[in-house]
Amino acid sequence: MRHILTIAAFLPLLAAPLLAAPAIAGSSRAPELVPAGDPVNCIQMNQIRDTTVRDDQTIDFRMRNGQVMRNTLPRSCPNLGFQRAFGYRNTTNQLCSVDMITVIQQGGGPSRGASCGLGQFVPMKPAPAEDAAAPAK
């Protein structure tokens, strides 16, 4: 069976910094997220809207319905957080905790970097907003 490198997760990462630059300029960091349910082993690839690499071990998959599914890799993946680009090979329409990702190194043209295993996908939601100004008594 022939494996095909899926770069759907890679292409949005190239455009995301350009599209998100005005939003990032006004905020110092992304909103905090907290777990919103039990982990699952697989997500449907055709439901992935975009991805955000948080660091060498954390990737947020934003689904078409707006849900964020966080994948914390079992081990740190060298250069993932620096390159913020990855690809994966798959023969099904699911991305699962048994699948591997490959870091895409972008210096001097795209090339393959480290390959790393995925972890389970955890549904996330925004952390409750802290009330900065407590009401006066």
Contacts in CASP RR format, 6 or more apart in sequence:
PFRMAT RR
TARGET T0000
AUTHOR 0000-0000-0000
METHOD contacts of the structure
MODEL  1
MRHILTIAAFLPLLAAPLLAAPAIAGSSRAPELVPAGDPVNCIQMNQIRD
TTVRDDQTIDFRMRNGQVMRNTLPRSCPNLGFQRAFGYRNTTNQLCSVDM
ITVIQQGGGPSRGASCGLGQFVPMKPAPAEDAAAPAK
1 91 0 8 1.000
3 89 0 8 1.000
3 90 0 8 1.000
3 91 0 8 1.000
4 89 0 8 1.000
4 90 0 8 1.000
5 87 0 8 1.000
5 88 0 8 1.000
5 89 0 8 1.000
5 102 0 8 1.000
6 45 0 8 1.000
6 87 0 8 1.000
6 88 0 8 1.000
6 89 0 8 1.000
6 90 0 8 1.000
7 87 0 8 1.000
7 104 0 8 1.000
8 45 0 8 1.000
8 48 0 8 1.000
9 48 0 8 1.000
9 51 0 8 1.000
9 86 0 8 1.000
9 87 0 8 1.000
9 88 0 8 1.000
9 101 0 8 1.000
10 85 0 8 1.000
10 86 0 8 1.000
10 87 0 8 1.000
10 104 0 8 1.000
12 50 0 8 1.000
12 51 0 8 1.000
13 51 0 8 1.000
13 53 0 8 1.000
13 84 0 8 1.000
13 85 0 8 1.000
13 86 0 8 1.000
14 85 0 8 1.000
16 50 0 8 1.000
16 52 0 8 1.000
30 52 0 8 1.000
31 126 0 8 1.000
31 127 0 8 1.000
32 126 0 8 1.000
32 127 0 8 1.000
33 60 0 8 1.000
33 68 0 8 1.000
33 70 0 8 1.000
33 124 0 8 1.000
33 125 0 8 1.000
33 126 0 8 1.000
33 127 0 8 1.000
34 124 0 8 1.000
34 125 0 8 1.000
34 126 0 8 1.000
34 127 0 8 1.000
35 70 0 8 1.000
35 122 0 8 1.000
35 123 0 8 1.000
35 124 0 8 1.000
35 125 0 8 1.000
36 123 0 8 1.000
36 124 0 8 1.000
36 125 0 8 1.000
37 122 0 8 1.000
37 123 0 8 1.000
38 123 0 8 1.000
39 120 0 8 1.000
39 121 0 8 1.000
39 122 0 8 1.000
40 69 0 8 1.000
40 120 0 8 1.000
40 121 0 8 1.000
40 123 0 8 1.000
41 96 0 8 1.000
41 97 0 8 1.000
41 98 0 8 1.000
41 120 0 8 1.000
41 121 0 8 1.000
42 94 0 8 1.000
42 95 0 8 1.000
42 96 0 8 1.000
42 97 0 8 1.000
42 121 0 8 1.000
43 61 0 8 1.000
43 63 0 8 1.000
43 69 0 8 1.000
43 94 0 8 1.000
43 95 0 8 1.000
43 96 0 8 1.000
43 121 0 8 1.000
44 93 0 8 1.000
44 94 0 8 1.000
45 90 0 8 1.000
45 93 0 8 1.000
45 94 0 8 1.000
45 95 0 8 1.000
46 93 0 8 1.000
47 63 0 8 1.000
47 64 0 8 1.000
47 65 0 8 1.000
48 61 0 8 1.000
48 62 0 8 1.000
48 63 0 8 1.000
48 64 0 8 1.000
48 95 0 8 1.000
49 62 0 8 1.000
49 63 0 8 1.000
49 64 0 8 1.000
49 66 0 8 1.000
50 62 0 8 1.000
51 59 0 8 1.000
51 60 0 8 1.000
51 61 0 8 1.000
51 62 0 8 1.000
51 86 0 8 1.000
52 59 0 8 1.000
52 60 0 8 1.000
52 62 0 8 1.000
53 59 0 8 1.000
53 80 0 8 1.000
53 81 0 8 1.000
53 83 0 8 1.000
53 84 0 8 1.000
53 85 0 8 1.000
53 86 0 8 1.000
54 60 0 8 1.000
54 81 0 8 1.000
55 80 0 8 1.000
55 81 0 8 1.000
56 73 0 8 1.000
56 76 0 8 1.000
56 77 0 8 1.000
56 78 0 8 1.000
56 79 0 8 1.000
56 80 0 8 1.000
56 81 0 8 1.000
56 82 0 8 1.000
57 72 0 8 1.000
57 73 0 8 1.000
57 75 0 8 1.000
57 76 0 8 1.000
57 77 0 8 1.000
57 80 0 8 1.000
58 70 0 8 1.000
58 71 0 8 1.000
58 72 0 8 1.000
58 73 0 8 1.000
59 70 0 8 1.000
59 71 0 8 1.000
59 73 0 8 1.000
59 80 0 8 1.000
59 86 0 8 1.000
59 101 0 8 1.000
60 68 0 8 1.000
60 69 0 8 1.000
60 70 0 8 1.000
60 71 0 8 1.000
60 124 0 8 1.000
61 68 0 8 1.000
61 69 0 8 1.000
61 70 0 8 1.000
61 71 0 8 1.000
61 95 0 8 1.000
61 121 0 8 1.000
62 68 0 8 1.000
63 69 0 8 1.000
67 123 0 8 1.000
67 124 0 8 1.000
68 123 0 8 1.000
68 124 0 8 1.000
68 125 0 8 1.000
69 121 0 8 1.000
69 122 0 8 1.000
69 123 0 8 1.000
69 124 0 8 1.000
70 121 0 8 1.000
70 122 0 8 1.000
70 123 0 8 1.000
70 124 0 8 1.000
71 97 0 8 1.000
71 118 0 8 1.000
71 119 0 8 1.000
71 120 0 8 1.000
71 121 0 8 1.000
71 122 0 8 1.000
72 119 0 8 1.000
72 120 0 8 1.000
72 122 0 8 1.000
73 80 0 8 1.000
73 116 0 8 1.000
73 117 0 8 1.000
73 118 0 8 1.000
73 119 0 8 1.000
74 117 0 8 1.000
74 119 0 8 1.000
75 116 0 8 1.000
75 117 0 8 1.000
77 101 0 8 1.000
77 103 0 8 1.000
77 114 0 8 1.000
77 116 0 8 1.000
77 117 0 8 1.000
78 103 0 8 1.000
78 113 0 8 1.000
78 114 0 8 1.000
79 103 0 8 1.000
79 105 0 8 1.000
79 113 0 8 1.000
79 114 0 8 1.000
80 86 0 8 1.000
80 101 0 8 1.000
80 103 0 8 1.000
80 114 0 8 1.000
80 116 0 8 1.000
83 103 0 8 1.000
83 104 0 8 1.000
83 105 0 8 1.000
83 106 0 8 1.000
85 103 0 8 1.000
85 104 0 8 1.000
85 106 0 8 1.000
85 110 0 8 1.000
86 101 0 8 1.000
86 102 0 8 1.000
86 103 0 8 1.000
86 104 0 8 1.000
87 101 0 8 1.000
87 102 0 8 1.000
87 104 0 8 1.000
88 95 0 8 1.000
88 99 0 8 1.000
88 100 0 8 1.000
88 101 0 8 1.000
88 102 0 8 1.000
89 100 0 8 1.000
89 102 0 8 1.000
90 99 0 8 1.000
95 118 0 8 1.000
96 118 0 8 1.000
97 118 0 8 1.000
97 119 0 8 1.000
97 120 0 8 1.000
97 121 0 8 1.000
98 118 0 8 1.000
99 117 0 8 1.000
99 118 0 8 1.000
100 115 0 8 1.000
100 116 0 8 1.000
100 117 0 8 1.000
100 118 0 8 1.000
101 115 0 8 1.000
101 116 0 8 1.000
101 117 0 8 1.000
101 118 0 8 1.000
102 112 0 8 1.000
102 113 0 8 1.000
102 114 0 8 1.000
102 115 0 8 1.000
102 116 0 8 1.000
103 112 0 8 1.000
103 113 0 8 1.000
103 114 0 8 1.000
103 115 0 8 1.000
103 116 0 8 1.000
104 110 0 8 1.000
104 111 0 8 1.000
104 112 0 8 1.000
104 113 0 8 1.000
105 111 0 8 1.000
105 112 0 8 1.000
105 113 0 8 1.000
END
